Amino acid sequence: MNRPSRPPISVADAEQALYLDFEGLMGEVPCMLGVRFGRRGPTVQFILDPQLVAMESYSSPSVTWSVRVADPVALFRQLRVDVLRDGLRVFAWSSRESRAMTELLAADPDLAEFWTGAVENAIPHARAWKRRHHAAVEFPKDDRGGRHRLERYEWLLGIHRASVHGGGLTTKRIRGVRSALARYGSAELMTATQKGYWTKLLVHNELDCAGLAAVVARVAEDRP
């Protein structure tokens, strides 16, 4: 049985933690990272892919948080300082974020080792919480054979996303924006549909960060 291997989460842990969510294509290094600094934010999104750098200058009224270009090694060196200085826990939904560090931070193996050890998969904590408080709810398998999607736990908390901001559309959106930039060279020259791909990608990522924080906070609040 998949049980949490880390210490129980305290309310203080949840309030102060870093919440990470990568976006990218299967088989590639992540192209973007969302970081929520504490349960209540703010969220900052970092563009990690050179092919998407031009999107830093594009602003959408739907995006009220910061979007920046960042070098992955420099970014995670600074975040490591924050984690060690303040004793922060770091959460992601699934083990993907931890695994991605090895390739993303290949230029600094010591840094990669730190982050693969620091990032905690929140799913075992959420599953243990669900067994205690929602044992009668059974999640069906999705088309990839998984059950424990973040949106399903958000639903248990009364958080309901519009379908356009759910999963399954990330690949189309990233490829659409990359293709448009390769053709036009500028975000401003992209079509409304292509700009919408980017905006929806950012909103989806921010909702993932916020939803992750909400689930971890509820786990901490309902700690036995």
C-alpha positions as CSV (number, residue, x, y, z in Angstrom):
1,M,0.0,0.0,0.0
2,N,1.3,3.5,-0.9
3,R,1.7,5.2,2.4
4,P,3.5,8.5,3.2
5,S,7.2,8.0,3.9
6,R,7.7,11.5,5.3
7,P,6.6,13.0,8.7
8,P,3.0,14.1,9.0
9,I,2.3,17.5,7.7
10,S,1.6,20.2,10.2
11,V,-0.5,23.3,9.6
12,A,2.7,25.4,9.8
13,D,4.3,23.2,7.2
14,A,1.4,23.6,4.8
15,E,1.2,27.4,5.3
16,Q,4.9,28.0,4.5
17,A,5.7,25.2,2.0
18,L,6.8,25.6,-1.6
19,Y,4.3,24.0,-4.1
20,L,5.8,23.0,-7.5
21,D,4.2,22.0,-10.7
22,F,6.0,21.5,-14.0
23,E,4.5,21.7,-17.5
24,G,6.1,19.9,-20.4
25,L,5.8,17.2,-23.0
26,M,6.3,13.5,-22.3
27,G,10.0,12.5,-22.9
28,E,11.2,16.1,-22.7
29,V,12.7,18.3,-20.0
30,P,10.0,20.5,-18.5
31,C,9.5,23.8,-20.3
32,M,7.8,25.7,-17.4
33,L,7.6,25.6,-13.7
34,G,4.9,27.0,-11.4
35,V,5.9,27.8,-7.8
36,R,3.4,28.7,-5.2
37,F,5.2,30.4,-2.2
38,G,3.1,29.2,0.7
39,R,-0.5,28.1,0.9
40,R,-1.9,31.5,-0.1
41,G,0.7,32.3,-2.7
42,P,1.8,34.2,-4.5
43,T,2.4,31.9,-7.5
44,V,5.3,32.7,-9.9
45,Q,5.7,30.9,-13.2
46,F,9.2,30.4,-14.7
47,I,9.7,29.8,-18.4
48,L,12.5,27.3,-18.7
49,D,12.4,26.5,-22.4
50,P,14.4,28.7,-24.8
51,Q,11.7,28.2,-27.5
52,L,9.2,30.0,-25.2
53,V,11.3,32.9,-24.0
54,A,9.4,35.4,-26.2
55,M,6.2,34.7,-24.2
56,E,7.6,36.5,-21.2
57,S,6.6,39.8,-22.8
58,Y,3.0,38.8,-23.5
59,S,0.4,39.8,-20.9
60,S,-3.1,38.6,-20.6
61,P,-5.9,40.0,-18.4
62,S,-6.5,36.5,-17.2
63,V,-3.0,36.2,-15.7
64,T,-2.5,38.4,-12.7
65,W,0.6,36.7,-11.3
66,S,4.3,36.9,-12.4
67,V,5.7,35.1,-15.4
68,R,9.5,35.2,-15.8
69,V,12.2,33.5,-17.9
70,A,14.7,31.7,-15.7
71,D,17.8,29.5,-16.0
72,P,16.9,26.3,-14.2
73,V,20.2,25.9,-12.3
74,A,20.2,29.5,-11.1
75,L,16.5,29.3,-10.1
76,F,16.9,26.1,-8.1
77,R,20.0,27.3,-6.4
78,Q,18.1,30.3,-5.1
79,L,15.1,28.2,-4.1
80,R,17.4,25.9,-2.2
81,V,18.6,28.9,-0.2
82,D,15.0,29.7,0.7
83,V,14.3,26.0,1.6
84,L,17.3,25.6,3.8
85,R,17.1,29.1,5.4
86,D,13.4,28.8,6.4
87,G,13.1,25.0,6.8
88,L,10.5,24.7,4.2
89,R,8.9,21.5,2.9
90,V,8.4,21.2,-0.8
91,F,5.4,19.4,-2.4
92,A,4.4,18.3,-5.8
93,W,1.6,16.1,-7.1
94,S,3.1,12.8,-8.1
95,S,6.8,11.9,-8.3
96,R,7.3,13.5,-11.7
97,E,8.7,16.7,-10.4
98,S,11.3,14.9,-8.3
99,R,12.4,12.7,-11.2
100,A,12.6,15.7,-13.6
101,M,15.2,17.3,-11.5
102,T,17.9,14.9,-12.5
103,E,17.7,15.9,-16.2
104,L,16.7,19.5,-15.7
105,L,19.7,20.1,-13.3
106,A,22.2,17.9,-15.0
107,A,24.8,20.7,-15.1
108,D,24.9,20.6,-11.3
109,P,24.6,17.0,-10.0
110,D,24.8,18.1,-6.3
111,L,21.9,20.5,-6.8
112,A,19.9,17.8,-8.6
113,E,20.5,15.4,-5.7
114,F,19.3,17.9,-3.2
115,W,16.0,18.6,-5.1
116,T,15.3,14.9,-5.9
117,G,15.4,14.4,-2.1
118,A,13.6,17.6,-1.1
119,V,10.5,17.3,-3.3
120,E,7.7,15.3,-1.6
121,N,5.0,13.5,-3.5
122,A,1.7,14.7,-2.0
123,I,-0.3,11.8,-3.2
124,P,0.4,9.4,-0.4
125,H,-0.5,12.0,2.1
126,A,-3.7,12.7,0.2
127,R,-4.6,9.0,-0.1
128,A,-4.2,8.5,3.6
129,W,-6.4,11.5,4.3
130,K,-9.0,10.1,1.8
131,R,-9.1,6.7,3.6
132,R,-9.9,8.4,6.8
133,H,-12.5,11.0,5.6
134,H,-13.9,9.7,2.3
135,A,-13.5,6.0,2.4
136,A,-16.7,5.4,0.5
137,V,-15.6,7.4,-2.5
138,E,-13.9,5.3,-5.1
139,F,-12.1,7.0,-8.0
140,P,-12.4,5.3,-11.4
141,K,-9.3,4.7,-13.4
142,D,-8.5,7.4,-16.0
143,D,-7.4,6.7,-19.6
144,R,-3.8,6.2,-18.4
145,G,-4.8,3.8,-15.7
146,G,-4.4,6.2,-12.8
147,R,-6.9,7.1,-10.2
148,H,-5.4,9.8,-8.0
149,R,-5.6,12.9,-10.2
150,L,-5.4,16.3,-8.3
151,E,-8.8,17.4,-9.7
152,R,-10.5,14.5,-8.0
153,Y,-9.1,15.5,-4.6
154,E,-10.1,19.1,-5.3
155,W,-13.6,17.9,-5.9
156,L,-13.6,16.3,-2.4
157,L,-12.7,19.8,-1.1
158,G,-15.5,21.5,-3.1
159,I,-13.2,23.0,-5.7
160,H,-14.6,22.6,-9.2
161,R,-12.6,23.7,-12.3
162,A,-14.0,24.5,-15.7
163,S,-13.1,21.6,-18.1
164,V,-11.0,23.9,-20.2
165,H,-8.6,24.2,-17.3
166,G,-8.4,20.5,-16.6
167,G,-5.8,18.1,-17.7
168,G,-5.2,16.5,-21.1
169,L,-4.7,19.7,-23.2
170,T,-1.1,20.7,-22.2
171,T,0.6,18.9,-25.1
172,K,-1.6,20.7,-27.7
173,R,-1.1,24.1,-26.1
174,I,2.7,23.8,-25.8
175,R,3.1,22.6,-29.3
176,G,0.8,25.3,-30.6
177,V,2.7,28.1,-28.9
178,R,6.1,26.7,-30.0
179,S,4.9,26.4,-33.6
180,A,3.5,29.9,-33.6
181,L,6.7,31.4,-32.3
182,A,8.8,29.5,-34.8
183,R,6.6,31.0,-37.5
184,Y,6.1,34.5,-36.3
185,G,9.0,35.1,-33.9
186,S,6.8,37.3,-31.7
187,A,4.0,36.7,-29.3
188,E,2.2,39.8,-30.6
189,L,1.9,38.4,-34.1
190,M,0.3,35.2,-32.9
191,T,-3.4,34.5,-33.6
192,A,-6.0,34.9,-30.8
193,T,-6.3,31.1,-30.7
194,Q,-2.5,30.7,-30.3
195,K,-2.4,33.4,-27.6
196,G,-5.2,31.6,-25.9
197,Y,-3.2,28.4,-25.8
198,W,-0.6,30.2,-23.7
199,T,-3.1,31.9,-21.4
200,K,-4.9,28.6,-20.7
201,L,-1.6,26.8,-20.1
202,L,-0.7,29.4,-17.5
203,V,-4.1,29.4,-15.8
204,H,-4.1,25.6,-15.7
205,N,-0.6,25.6,-14.1
206,E,-1.6,28.2,-11.5
207,L,-4.7,26.2,-10.6
208,D,-2.6,23.1,-10.2
209,C,-0.3,24.9,-7.8
210,A,-3.3,26.4,-5.9
211,G,-5.1,23.0,-5.8
212,L,-2.1,21.2,-4.6
213,A,-1.7,23.8,-1.8
214,A,-5.4,23.4,-0.8
215,V,-5.2,19.6,-0.6
216,V,-2.0,19.6,1.4
217,A,-3.5,22.2,3.8
218,R,-6.6,20.1,4.3
219,V,-4.5,17.1,5.0
220,A,-2.7,19.1,7.7
221,E,-5.8,20.6,9.2
222,D,-7.5,17.1,9.5
223,R,-4.4,15.5,10.9
224,P,-5.4,12.8,13.4
